[in-house]
Amino acid sequence: MNKTEPLGRWTKEKSEELYGIKNWGAGYFTVSDQGEVLVSPQKDNATGAVSLMDVISGVKERGLDMPVLLRFENLLDSQISFLNNSFRKAMKKLGYKGEYRGVYPIKVNQQQQVVEEVTKFGQRYHHGLEVGSKPELVAALSHMQDKEACLICNGYKDEEFIDLGLYAIKMGFKCFFVIEMPGELDLIIERSKVLGVKPNIGIRIKLSAKAGGHWTESGGDRSIFGLRVSQLIEMVDSLRDRDMLDCLKLLHYHLGSQIPNIRDIRSAVQEATRVYSELVAEGAPMGYLDLGGGLAVDYDGSSTNYTNSRNYTVEEYCSDIVEAVMTTMDSTNTPHPIIITESGRAIVAYYSVLLFDVLDVEKFELYLIPEILPEGTAEQVRNLHDVLKNISHKNIQECYNDALYYRDEIRDMFKHGRISLRERSFAEKIFWNIIHHIAKLKEKLKHSPPDLEDIESAIADIYYCNFSVFQSIPDSWAIDQLFPIMPLHRLLELPKRNAVIADITCDCDGKIDKFIDLHDVRNTLPLHEMRNGDDYYLGIFLVGAYQETLGDLHNLFGDTNVVSVRIDEDGHYDLVREIHGDSVADVLTYVEYDPKVMLTRFRETAEEAIREGRITVADRREILSAYDNGLRGYTYYEQ
């Protein structure tokens, strides 16, 4: 990007390229001719596209403050349809004789509205649910209506859990108990006899195959859950001895979430299908092959096997799976099973966008340094000044090393009282001017020194934004997950500032200083100059998977406001549901405070202040009103 380019020559196409929106947006997000981010209700179909800035106006008119999490119903519907139709097309093209049944893992986003809409939009495809705990099973059973959809029960299962699943089977649901530990079988059989319900049993196996990415340890021989091959055979023998081998109907494995390389996916399918066909040969009826999760989201838009991307399309994913299953089944004359995948991330990631405003900016500016230093200036400061005057392309590394050396010397001198605070301040200004010049010279080098790789971030602006990393995008902090981030407007203007983003938690980890890039990871994000009095809005995209569930109460910042949006074909939109974010009182109750008791105690404190003559009765009324308003208020910055 050429920072000297005239303002009038900057276009929406350049913004699209700079922020990569057409690469990671999957056909849902683009930039309008007015320079605002648009969201389309269907993939690769701009008909009915809506500006996020218009949505913000609608949200604010309804009295909701930033930050706001938007959920777009259309995008969830579209992603469910896209996955199911891609499998159907692949099966028809290749002549597959089985069917596809997707299940949504509730753990990916457990919010009631999300699960409700998954089951609603998925019903026409018999798209089911996967649960990994008793609370998730209880939630699933309240939404399951489709008797053709699958309900997969993973995780530890106590008596209550098993009884609920057996009752679901009795009511006509296709509910499967997936055995992850050898000891689970006895309890399942015991409860099935007590209730008189024959269980549908699945077995999770540990594959030797492993995948790359953040969750590589989910697969392989040392994965936490699942049976080894030797344990699998023991399980088959145990079921046969109890005359219950006909209950074994499903084989399951889980290679990991966000698998970037299609070769890993195909390798796992090949191994699992061999196990499946052998189970059929052992006399188990089977019928269902559950390939677990792993379908990745291309967060950075690079279409590579990088951790935050994927080197395959959804269509390729479906075709490779179907072809791999067919190859093994046909070679052993095994009937084609119903293929199940537990894709959650790919279903809900696009569904949610976090919007927030910028509160303040700390700008890095060049300081005015005199050509000639005054008499009495310390020698180390003079040496630092000489470095500034003599920087060139040829000595860039040497000047960097010298600047660090003299800066540290000056700091040491200050600690020992040999220079004043004012002199140290002047030296710091010289040092940062040196760093700025080195960073500019580095941009013109074909090969920059390793020590200077991250120098741009040292002089980046800090944009202080109205959200919490720990609450809304905890994966950014915990596992260095990259999410697409960009301005929502002013995209016909050249973004002249390079910035990092800080949240309002007052925590040094509450920042984002790694950003997506087509070829690498950026250390700064290009943003626009703040205008006095004007709001500036940013969006973090593809946050629908895991982020709401994993968010915590760091600094007691609670859930944000949530607004659900439905886009009509004519481009109109409706805000169909508003969920107000946590109040201060709400989050305090989560950590065992009682707001009523707190108000009583504070009232007593104020009364004591009256007795001591510190405040008047009128003051007391205003103070208690402010305290009460504070309890009722939004945990985030309010205008």
C-alpha positions as CSV (number, residue, x, y, z in Angstrom):
1,M,0.0,0.0,0.0
2,N,1.4,3.4,-1.0
3,K,0.9,5.8,1.8
4,T,1.6,8.8,-0.6
5,E,-1.3,7.8,-2.9
6,P,-3.7,10.7,-3.3
7,L,-6.9,10.4,-1.3
8,G,-9.1,10.7,-4.4
9,R,-7.5,7.6,-6.0
10,W,-8.4,5.2,-3.2
11,T,-11.3,2.9,-4.2
12,K,-13.5,0.3,-2.7
13,E,-11.6,-2.4,-4.6
14,K,-8.4,-1.4,-2.9
15,S,-10.1,-1.6,0.5
16,E,-11.4,-5.1,-0.5
17,E,-7.9,-6.1,-1.4
18,L,-6.3,-4.5,1.7
19,Y,-8.6,-6.2,4.2
20,G,-9.1,-9.4,2.2
21,I,-12.9,-9.3,2.5
22,K,-13.6,-11.1,-0.7
23,N,-11.2,-13.9,0.3
24,W,-12.5,-14.7,3.8
25,G,-16.1,-13.3,3.3
26,A,-17.2,-16.5,1.5
27,G,-19.6,-14.5,-0.7
28,Y,-21.5,-13.0,2.3
29,F,-19.4,-9.8,2.9
30,T,-18.3,-7.1,0.5
31,V,-17.8,-3.4,0.2
32,S,-20.5,-1.0,-1.2
33,D,-19.9,1.8,-3.7
34,Q,-20.4,4.1,-0.6
35,G,-17.5,2.5,1.1
36,E,-19.4,0.6,3.7
37,V,-19.3,-3.2,4.6
38,L,-22.3,-5.0,3.1
39,V,-23.7,-8.4,4.2
40,S,-25.6,-10.5,1.7
41,P,-28.3,-13.1,2.7
42,Q,-27.0,-15.7,0.3
43,K,-23.5,-16.8,-0.8
44,D,-22.2,-15.0,-3.9
45,N,-25.5,-13.1,-4.4
46,A,-25.5,-9.4,-3.8
47,T,-29.3,-9.2,-4.1
48,G,-30.7,-7.8,-0.9
49,A,-27.3,-6.9,0.6
50,V,-27.5,-4.7,3.7
51,S,-25.0,-2.1,5.0
52,L,-23.7,-2.8,8.5
53,M,-23.7,0.9,9.1
54,D,-27.5,1.0,8.4
55,V,-27.9,-1.9,10.9
56,I,-25.9,0.1,13.5
57,S,-28.2,3.1,13.0
58,G,-31.2,0.8,13.6
59,V,-29.6,-0.6,16.7
60,K,-28.8,2.8,18.2
61,E,-32.3,4.1,17.4
62,R,-33.6,1.3,19.5
63,G,-31.5,2.4,22.5
64,L,-28.8,-0.2,22.4
65,D,-25.2,0.8,22.9
66,M,-22.0,-0.7,21.5
67,P,-20.6,-3.3,21.5
68,V,-23.2,-5.3,19.8
69,L,-23.1,-8.9,18.5
70,L,-25.1,-9.3,15.4
71,R,-26.5,-12.7,14.4
72,F,-27.6,-13.0,10.8
73,E,-30.3,-15.7,10.5
74,N,-29.8,-15.9,6.7
75,L,-26.2,-16.8,7.0
76,L,-26.9,-19.6,9.3
77,D,-29.6,-20.9,7.0
78,S,-27.3,-20.6,4.0
79,Q,-24.4,-22.4,5.6
80,I,-26.6,-25.4,6.7
81,S,-28.1,-25.6,3.2
82,F,-24.6,-25.2,1.5
83,L,-23.1,-28.1,3.5
84,N,-26.1,-30.5,3.0
85,N,-26.5,-29.7,-0.6
86,S,-22.8,-30.1,-1.2
87,F,-22.9,-33.6,0.2
88,R,-26.0,-34.4,-1.8
89,K,-24.4,-33.3,-5.0
90,A,-21.3,-35.3,-4.4
91,M,-23.3,-38.4,-3.6
92,K,-25.4,-38.0,-6.7
93,K,-22.4,-37.4,-8.9
94,L,-20.4,-40.4,-7.6
95,G,-23.3,-42.7,-7.3
96,Y,-23.3,-43.1,-3.5
97,K,-26.1,-45.3,-2.3
98,G,-26.2,-44.0,1.3
99,E,-27.3,-40.6,2.7
100,Y,-25.8,-37.7,4.6
101,R,-27.0,-36.6,8.0
102,G,-25.3,-33.6,9.6
103,V,-25.3,-32.9,13.3
104,Y,-24.5,-29.7,15.0
105,P,-22.3,-29.9,18.1
106,I,-24.0,-27.8,20.7
107,K,-20.7,-27.0,22.4
108,V,-19.7,-24.8,19.4
109,N,-22.3,-22.2,20.4
110,Q,-24.7,-23.2,23.1
111,Q,-26.9,-20.1,23.1
112,Q,-30.5,-21.0,23.0
113,Q,-31.3,-18.9,20.0
114,V,-28.5,-20.6,18.0
115,V,-29.6,-24.1,18.8
116,E,-33.2,-23.2,18.1
117,E,-32.4,-21.8,14.6
118,V,-30.0,-24.7,13.7
119,T,-32.9,-27.2,14.3
120,K,-35.4,-24.9,12.5
121,F,-33.2,-24.3,9.4
122,G,-31.8,-27.9,9.4
123,Q,-35.1,-29.7,9.6
124,R,-35.6,-29.9,5.9
125,Y,-32.3,-31.8,5.7
126,H,-32.9,-33.8,8.9
127,H,-29.9,-32.0,10.4
128,G,-29.5,-33.1,14.0
129,L,-27.6,-32.3,17.1
130,E,-24.5,-33.6,19.0
131,V,-24.3,-33.4,22.8
132,G,-21.4,-34.0,25.1
133,S,-23.0,-33.5,28.5
134,K,-26.3,-33.9,30.4
135,P,-27.1,-30.2,30.2
136,E,-26.6,-30.2,26.5
137,L,-28.8,-33.3,26.1
138,V,-31.5,-31.6,28.1
139,A,-31.2,-28.6,25.8
140,A,-31.2,-30.7,22.7
141,L,-34.4,-32.7,23.7
142,S,-36.3,-29.4,24.1
143,H,-35.6,-28.5,20.4
144,M,-35.5,-31.9,18.6
145,Q,-38.7,-32.5,16.6
146,D,-37.5,-34.3,13.5
147,K,-37.5,-38.1,14.1
148,E,-35.2,-38.6,11.0
149,A,-32.5,-36.4,12.5
150,C,-29.7,-38.0,14.5
151,L,-29.0,-37.2,18.1
152,I,-25.4,-38.1,18.9
153,C,-24.5,-38.5,22.6
154,N,-20.8,-38.2,23.3
155,G,-19.0,-37.5,26.6
156,Y,-19.3,-39.0,30.0
157,K,-22.8,-40.5,30.7
158,D,-24.3,-41.0,34.1
159,E,-27.5,-42.8,34.9
160,E,-29.7,-39.8,34.3
161,F,-28.0,-39.0,31.0
162,I,-28.5,-42.6,29.8
163,D,-32.1,-42.7,30.9
164,L,-32.9,-39.5,29.0
165,G,-31.3,-40.9,25.9
166,L,-33.2,-44.2,26.2
167,Y,-36.5,-42.3,26.7
168,A,-35.6,-40.4,23.5
169,I,-35.2,-43.7,21.6
170,K,-38.6,-44.8,23.1
171,M,-40.2,-41.7,21.7
172,G,-38.9,-42.4,18.2
173,F,-35.7,-40.4,18.0
174,K,-32.5,-41.7,16.4
175,C,-30.4,-41.3,19.5
176,F,-27.0,-42.9,19.7
177,F,-24.8,-43.5,22.8
178,V,-21.2,-43.2,21.6
179,I,-19.0,-45.2,24.0
180,E,-15.7,-43.3,24.6
181,M,-14.5,-45.3,27.6
182,P,-14.8,-49.2,28.0
183,G,-16.6,-48.9,31.4
184,E,-19.6,-47.1,29.8
185,L,-21.1,-50.2,28.2
186,D,-22.2,-51.9,31.4
187,L,-24.2,-48.9,32.7
188,I,-25.9,-48.5,29.3
189,I,-26.9,-52.1,29.1
190,E,-28.1,-52.1,32.8
191,R,-30.3,-49.1,32.3
192,S,-31.6,-50.4,29.0
193,K,-32.8,-53.5,30.7
194,V,-34.4,-51.6,33.6
195,L,-36.3,-49.3,31.2
196,G,-37.0,-52.0,28.6
197,V,-35.5,-50.0,25.7
198,K,-32.9,-51.3,23.3
199,P,-30.0,-48.9,22.9
200,N,-28.4,-47.6,19.8
201,I,-24.7,-48.0,20.4
202,G,-21.8,-46.3,18.7
203,I,-18.1,-46.6,19.4
204,R,-15.5,-43.9,19.2
205,I,-12.1,-45.1,18.1
206,K,-8.6,-43.7,18.3
207,L,-7.2,-43.4,14.8
208,S,-3.5,-43.5,14.2
209,A,-4.1,-40.6,11.8
210,K,-3.4,-37.1,13.1
211,A,-4.1,-33.7,11.7
212,G,-2.3,-30.4,11.7
213,G,-3.6,-27.2,13.3
214,H,-4.4,-26.0,16.8
215,W,-6.1,-29.2,17.8
216,T,-3.7,-31.8,16.5
217,E,-3.8,-33.7,19.8
218,S,-7.5,-34.5,19.3
219,G,-6.4,-37.4,17.0
220,G,-3.8,-40.1,17.1
221,D,-3.0,-42.9,19.5
222,R,-2.6,-40.6,22.5
223,S,-5.9,-38.7,22.1
224,I,-7.8,-38.5,25.3
225,F,-11.1,-40.1,24.3
226,G,-12.0,-43.2,22.3
227,L,-11.1,-46.9,22.3
228,R,-7.9,-48.4,21.0
229,V,-8.4,-51.1,18.4
230,S,-7.7,-53.8,20.9
231,Q,-10.5,-52.4,23.2
232,L,-12.8,-52.1,20.2
233,I,-12.5,-55.9,19.6
234,E,-13.1,-56.6,23.3
235,M,-16.2,-54.4,23.0
236,V,-17.5,-56.4,20.0
237,D,-16.9,-59.7,21.9
238,S,-18.7,-58.4,24.9
239,L,-21.7,-57.3,22.9
240,R,-21.8,-60.7,21.1
241,D,-21.6,-62.6,24.4
242,R,-24.6,-60.6,25.7
243,D,-26.5,-61.2,22.5
244,M,-26.5,-57.4,21.9
245,L,-24.2,-57.1,18.9
246,D,-27.2,-55.9,16.9
247,C,-27.2,-52.7,19.0
248,L,-23.8,-51.7,17.5
249,K,-24.8,-49.3,14.7
250,L,-22.3,-46.5,14.6
251,L,-18.6,-45.9,14.3
252,H,-17.3,-42.5,15.3
253,Y,-13.9,-40.7,15.5
254,H,-12.8,-37.1,15.9
255,L,-9.7,-35.9,14.3
256,G,-9.8,-32.3,15.6
257,S,-11.4,-28.9,14.9
258,Q,-10.3,-26.6,12.1
259,I,-8.3,-29.1,10.0
260,P,-6.5,-27.1,7.4
261,N,-5.2,-29.9,5.1
262,I,-7.5,-32.1,3.1
263,R,-4.9,-34.9,3.0
264,D,-5.3,-35.3,6.8
265,I,-9.1,-35.6,6.4
266,R,-8.9,-38.1,3.6
267,S,-6.3,-40.2,5.4
268,A,-8.5,-40.4,8.5
269,V,-11.6,-41.4,6.5
270,Q,-9.6,-44.2,4.8
271,E,-8.6,-45.7,8.1
272,A,-12.0,-45.3,9.7
273,T,-13.8,-47.0,6.7
274,R,-11.5,-50.0,7.0
275,V,-12.5,-50.3,10.7
276,Y,-16.2,-49.9,9.8
277,S,-16.1,-52.6,7.1
278,E,-14.4,-55.0,9.5
279,L,-17.1,-54.4,12.1
280,V,-19.7,-55.3,9.5
281,A,-17.8,-58.4,8.8
282,E,-17.9,-59.2,12.5
283,G,-21.7,-59.2,12.3
284,A,-22.6,-55.8,13.6
285,P,-25.4,-54.2,11.6
286,M,-23.8,-50.7,11.7
287,G,-25.3,-48.3,9.2
288,Y,-23.8,-45.0,10.4
289,L,-20.3,-43.6,10.0
290,D,-19.7,-40.5,12.1
291,L,-16.6,-38.6,10.9
292,G,-16.7,-36.1,13.7
293,G,-15.8,-32.4,13.1
294,G,-12.9,-30.7,11.4
295,L,-14.3,-28.8,8.5
296,A,-12.3,-25.7,8.7
297,V,-13.1,-22.0,8.2
298,D,-10.8,-19.9,6.0
299,Y,-10.3,-17.1,8.5
300,D,-7.5,-15.4,6.6
301,G,-8.7,-16.1,3.1
302,S,-5.4,-17.6,1.9
303,S,-6.8,-21.0,0.9
304,T,-3.7,-22.7,2.3
305,N,-2.9,-25.3,4.9
306,Y,-2.0,-22.6,7.4
307,T,-3.6,-23.0,10.8
308,N,-6.2,-20.2,10.3
309,S,-7.1,-21.3,6.8
310,R,-7.9,-24.4,4.7
311,N,-6.5,-25.7,1.4
312,Y,-9.9,-27.1,0.2
313,T,-13.4,-25.9,-0.6
314,V,-16.6,-27.3,1.1
315,E,-17.4,-29.0,-2.2
316,E,-13.9,-30.7,-2.3
317,Y,-14.3,-31.7,1.3
318,C,-17.6,-33.5,0.6
319,S,-16.5,-35.1,-2.6
320,D,-13.3,-36.4,-1.0
321,I,-15.1,-37.9,1.9
322,V,-17.8,-39.6,-0.2
323,E,-15.2,-40.9,-2.7
324,A,-13.0,-42.3,0.1
325,V,-15.9,-44.0,1.9
326,M,-17.1,-45.5,-1.4
327,T,-13.6,-46.8,-2.3
328,T,-13.3,-48.9,0.8
329,M,-16.9,-50.0,1.0
330,D,-17.0,-51.2,-2.6
331,S,-13.7,-53.1,-2.3
332,T,-15.2,-55.1,0.6
333,N,-18.8,-55.3,-0.8
334,T,-20.0,-53.4,2.3
335,P,-23.3,-51.4,2.0
336,H,-22.7,-47.7,1.9
337,P,-23.4,-46.2,5.4
338,I,-25.2,-43.0,6.3
339,I,-22.4,-40.5,6.6
340,I,-22.5,-38.1,9.6
341,T,-20.3,-35.1,10.2
342,E,-20.3,-33.0,13.3
343,S,-19.5,-29.7,11.5
344,G,-20.1,-26.8,13.9
345,R,-17.5,-24.2,13.2
346,A,-18.3,-24.0,9.5
347,I,-22.0,-23.8,10.2
348,V,-22.0,-20.9,12.7
349,A,-18.8,-19.0,12.2
350,Y,-20.1,-16.6,9.6
351,Y,-23.4,-16.2,11.5
352,S,-22.0,-13.6,14.0
353,V,-20.2,-10.3,13.7
354,L,-19.0,-8.2,16.7
355,L,-19.4,-4.5,16.2
356,F,-17.8,-1.9,18.4
357,D,-16.7,1.7,18.4
358,V,-13.3,3.3,18.9
359,L,-13.1,5.3,22.1
360,D,-9.6,6.9,21.9
361,V,-6.3,6.7,20.0
362,E,-2.7,7.0,21.2
363,K,-0.8,8.1,18.1
364,F,2.8,7.7,17.4
365,E,4.1,11.0,16.1
366,L,7.5,12.2,15.2
367,Y,9.1,14.6,17.7
368,L,10.8,17.9,16.7
369,I,14.5,17.4,17.5
370,P,16.9,20.4,17.2
371,E,19.9,20.0,14.9
372,I,22.3,21.3,17.5
373,L,22.0,20.2,21.1
374,P,22.5,22.7,24.0
375,E,25.7,22.9,26.0
376,G,25.9,20.4,28.9
377,T,24.0,17.7,27.1
378,A,25.1,14.3,28.4
379,E,27.5,12.4,26.1
380,Q,25.2,9.4,25.8
381,V,22.4,11.7,24.6
382,R,24.7,13.3,22.1
383,N,25.7,9.8,20.8
384,L,22.0,8.9,20.4
385,H,21.5,12.2,18.5
386,D,24.4,11.3,16.2
387,V,22.7,8.0,15.4
388,L,19.5,9.9,14.4
389,K,21.5,12.2,12.0
390,N,23.4,9.4,10.3
391,I,20.8,6.7,9.6
392,S,20.9,5.2,6.0
393,H,20.0,2.1,4.2
394,K,23.5,0.8,4.5
395,N,23.8,1.1,8.3
396,I,20.3,0.4,9.4
397,Q,21.2,-2.6,11.5
398,E,24.1,-0.8,13.1
399,C,22.0,2.2,14.0
400,Y,19.3,0.0,15.5
401,N,21.9,-1.7,17.7
402,D,23.5,1.6,18.7
403,A,20.1,3.2,19.5
404,L,19.2,0.3,21.9
405,Y,22.6,0.5,23.5
406,Y,22.5,4.2,24.2
407,R,18.9,4.2,25.3
408,D,19.7,1.5,27.9
409,E,22.8,3.5,29.0
410,I,20.7,6.6,29.5
411,R,18.0,4.7,31.5
412,D,20.8,3.4,33.7
413,M,22.2,6.8,34.2
414,F,18.7,8.1,35.3
415,K,18.4,5.3,37.8
416,H,21.7,6.4,39.4
417,G,20.8,10.1,39.4
418,R,23.3,11.2,36.7
419,I,20.7,12.8,34.4
420,S,17.3,14.4,35.1
421,L,13.9,13.2,34.2
422,R,13.6,16.0,31.6
423,E,16.9,14.9,30.0
424,R,15.7,11.3,29.9
425,S,12.4,12.4,28.3
426,F,14.4,14.3,25.6
427,A,16.5,11.2,24.9
428,E,13.4,9.0,24.6
429,K,12.1,11.3,21.9
430,I,15.3,11.0,20.0
431,F,15.2,7.2,20.3
432,W,11.6,6.9,19.0
433,N,12.5,9.2,16.0
434,I,15.3,6.7,15.2
435,I,12.9,3.7,15.4
436,H,10.5,5.5,13.1
437,H,13.2,6.3,10.5
438,I,14.5,2.7,10.6
439,A,11.0,1.4,10.1
440,K,10.5,3.6,7.0
441,L,13.8,2.6,5.6
442,K,13.1,-1.1,6.2
443,E,10.0,-0.9,3.9
444,K,12.3,-0.3,1.0
445,L,14.7,-3.1,1.7
446,K,14.4,-6.4,-0.3
447,H,15.7,-8.4,2.7
448,S,15.3,-6.8,6.1
449,P,17.5,-8.0,9.1
450,P,15.7,-10.5,11.4
451,D,16.0,-8.0,14.4
452,L,13.8,-5.6,12.5
453,E,11.0,-8.0,11.6
454,D,8.5,-6.6,14.1
455,I,9.7,-3.0,14.2
456,E,6.5,-1.6,12.7
457,S,4.4,-2.7,15.7
458,A,6.8,-0.7,18.0
459,I,5.6,2.6,16.4
460,A,2.0,1.6,15.8
461,D,-0.9,3.7,17.0
462,I,-3.1,2.1,19.7
463,Y,-6.8,2.3,19.0
464,Y,-8.7,1.8,22.3
465,C,-12.0,0.1,21.5
466,N,-15.2,-0.6,23.4
467,F,-15.1,-4.4,23.9
468,S,-13.4,-7.1,25.8
469,V,-11.0,-9.6,24.1
470,F,-11.6,-12.1,27.0
471,Q,-15.4,-11.9,26.7
472,S,-16.0,-11.7,23.0
473,I,-13.0,-13.3,21.2
474,P,-11.2,-15.3,23.9
475,D,-9.5,-17.6,21.3
476,S,-7.6,-14.5,20.1
477,W,-5.9,-14.3,23.5
478,A,-5.8,-18.0,24.4
479,I,-4.6,-19.7,21.2
480,D,-3.6,-16.8,18.9
481,Q,-6.6,-17.4,16.7
482,L,-6.8,-14.8,13.9
483,F,-10.2,-13.2,13.0
484,P,-10.8,-10.8,10.2
485,I,-11.0,-7.3,11.5
486,M,-11.8,-4.2,9.5
487,P,-13.5,-0.8,9.5
488,L,-17.2,-0.9,8.6
489,H,-17.2,2.5,6.8
490,R,-14.9,5.1,5.2
491,L,-13.6,2.5,2.8
492,L,-13.3,5.0,0.0
493,E,-10.6,6.7,2.0
494,L,-6.9,5.7,2.3
495,P,-6.3,4.3,5.8
496,K,-3.2,6.2,6.8
497,R,-2.5,4.9,10.3
498,N,-1.1,1.5,11.3
499,A,-2.5,0.4,14.6
500,V,-2.9,-2.3,17.2
501,I,-6.2,-2.7,19.0
502,A,-6.6,-2.5,22.8
503,D,-9.8,-3.4,24.6
504,I,-11.1,-1.7,27.8
505,T,-10.1,-4.3,30.3
506,C,-6.9,-2.5,31.5
507,D,-5.0,-5.8,31.0
508,C,-1.8,-6.0,29.0
509,D,-3.2,-9.1,27.3
510,G,-6.4,-7.3,26.3
511,K,-5.1,-6.4,22.9
512,I,-5.0,-7.6,19.3
513,D,-1.6,-7.2,17.6
514,K,-1.8,-10.0,15.0
515,F,-4.0,-9.6,12.0
516,I,-4.8,-11.7,8.9
517,D,-2.8,-11.3,5.7
518,L,-3.0,-13.2,2.5
519,H,0.7,-14.2,2.6
520,D,1.7,-13.9,6.3
521,V,0.5,-12.4,9.6
522,R,0.4,-8.6,9.9
523,N,1.6,-7.0,13.1
524,T,-0.6,-3.9,12.5
525,L,-4.0,-3.1,11.0
526,P,-4.4,-0.1,8.6
527,L,-7.0,2.2,10.0
528,H,-8.3,5.7,9.3
529,E,-7.6,8.9,11.2
530,M,-10.1,9.6,13.9
531,R,-12.2,12.7,13.2
532,N,-13.1,14.9,16.2
533,G,-16.7,14.2,17.2
534,D,-17.2,11.4,14.6
535,D,-17.8,7.8,15.6
536,Y,-15.5,5.2,14.0
537,Y,-16.8,1.6,13.9
538,L,-14.9,-1.7,13.5
539,G,-16.1,-5.2,13.1
540,I,-14.7,-8.6,14.0
541,F,-16.0,-11.2,11.7
542,L,-16.5,-15.0,11.8
543,V,-16.9,-15.1,15.6
544,G,-19.9,-17.4,15.7
545,A,-18.0,-20.5,16.7
546,Y,-17.0,-21.1,20.3
547,Q,-16.4,-17.4,21.2
548,E,-19.7,-16.8,23.1
549,T,-19.4,-20.0,25.0
550,L,-15.8,-19.5,26.0
551,G,-16.0,-15.9,26.9
552,D,-15.2,-15.0,30.5
553,L,-15.9,-12.2,33.0
554,H,-12.4,-10.6,33.0
555,N,-12.7,-7.2,34.8
556,L,-16.4,-8.2,35.1
557,F,-17.3,-7.2,31.5
558,G,-20.3,-9.3,30.7
559,D,-22.2,-10.5,27.7
560,T,-22.6,-7.8,25.0
561,N,-26.0,-6.7,23.6
562,V,-27.1,-9.2,20.9
563,V,-29.3,-8.4,18.0
564,S,-30.7,-11.0,15.5
565,V,-31.1,-9.8,11.9
566,R,-33.2,-11.2,9.1
567,I,-32.6,-9.9,5.6
568,D,-35.4,-9.9,3.1
569,E,-34.9,-10.5,-0.6
570,D,-35.7,-6.8,-1.4
571,G,-32.8,-5.6,0.8
572,H,-34.9,-4.7,3.8
573,Y,-34.0,-6.1,7.1
574,D,-35.7,-6.7,10.4
575,L,-34.2,-6.8,13.9
576,V,-36.1,-9.8,14.9
577,R,-34.7,-10.3,18.4
578,E,-32.9,-8.1,20.9
579,I,-31.1,-9.5,23.9
580,H,-29.8,-6.9,26.3
581,G,-26.2,-7.5,27.5
582,D,-25.4,-8.0,31.1
583,S,-25.9,-5.2,33.6
584,V,-23.3,-4.6,36.3
585,A,-25.7,-6.2,38.8
586,D,-26.0,-9.3,36.5
587,V,-22.2,-9.9,36.4
588,L,-21.8,-9.3,40.1
589,T,-24.3,-12.0,40.9
590,Y,-22.2,-14.4,38.8
591,V,-19.4,-13.9,41.3
592,E,-21.6,-14.3,44.4
593,Y,-22.5,-10.7,45.2
594,D,-26.0,-9.8,46.1
595,P,-26.9,-6.3,44.6
596,K,-29.6,-5.7,47.2
597,V,-27.2,-6.3,50.1
598,M,-24.6,-4.1,48.3
599,L,-27.1,-1.3,48.0
600,T,-28.1,-1.6,51.6
601,R,-24.4,-1.5,52.8
602,F,-23.7,1.5,50.6
603,R,-26.8,3.3,51.9
604,E,-25.5,2.7,55.5
605,T,-22.1,4.1,54.5
606,A,-23.7,7.2,53.0
607,E,-25.8,7.7,56.2
608,E,-22.7,7.5,58.2
609,A,-21.1,10.2,56.0
610,I,-24.1,12.5,56.8
611,R,-23.6,12.0,60.6
612,E,-19.9,12.9,60.1
613,G,-20.9,16.1,58.3
614,R,-19.1,15.0,55.0
615,I,-22.3,15.2,52.8
616,T,-25.8,16.6,53.0
617,V,-29.0,14.7,52.8
618,A,-29.4,16.0,49.2
619,D,-25.9,14.7,48.4
620,R,-26.9,11.3,49.8
621,R,-29.9,11.1,47.5
622,E,-27.7,11.9,44.4
623,I,-25.0,9.5,45.5
624,L,-27.4,6.6,46.1
625,S,-29.1,7.3,42.7
626,A,-25.7,7.2,41.0
627,Y,-24.8,3.9,42.7
628,D,-28.2,2.4,41.8
629,N,-27.8,3.5,38.2
630,G,-24.3,2.0,38.2
631,L,-25.8,-1.4,39.2
632,R,-28.4,-1.2,36.4
633,G,-26.0,0.0,33.7
634,Y,-24.2,-1.8,30.8
635,T,-20.8,-3.1,31.8
636,Y,-19.2,-1.5,28.7
637,Y,-18.5,2.1,28.0
638,E,-21.8,4.1,27.6
639,Q,-22.1,7.3,25.7
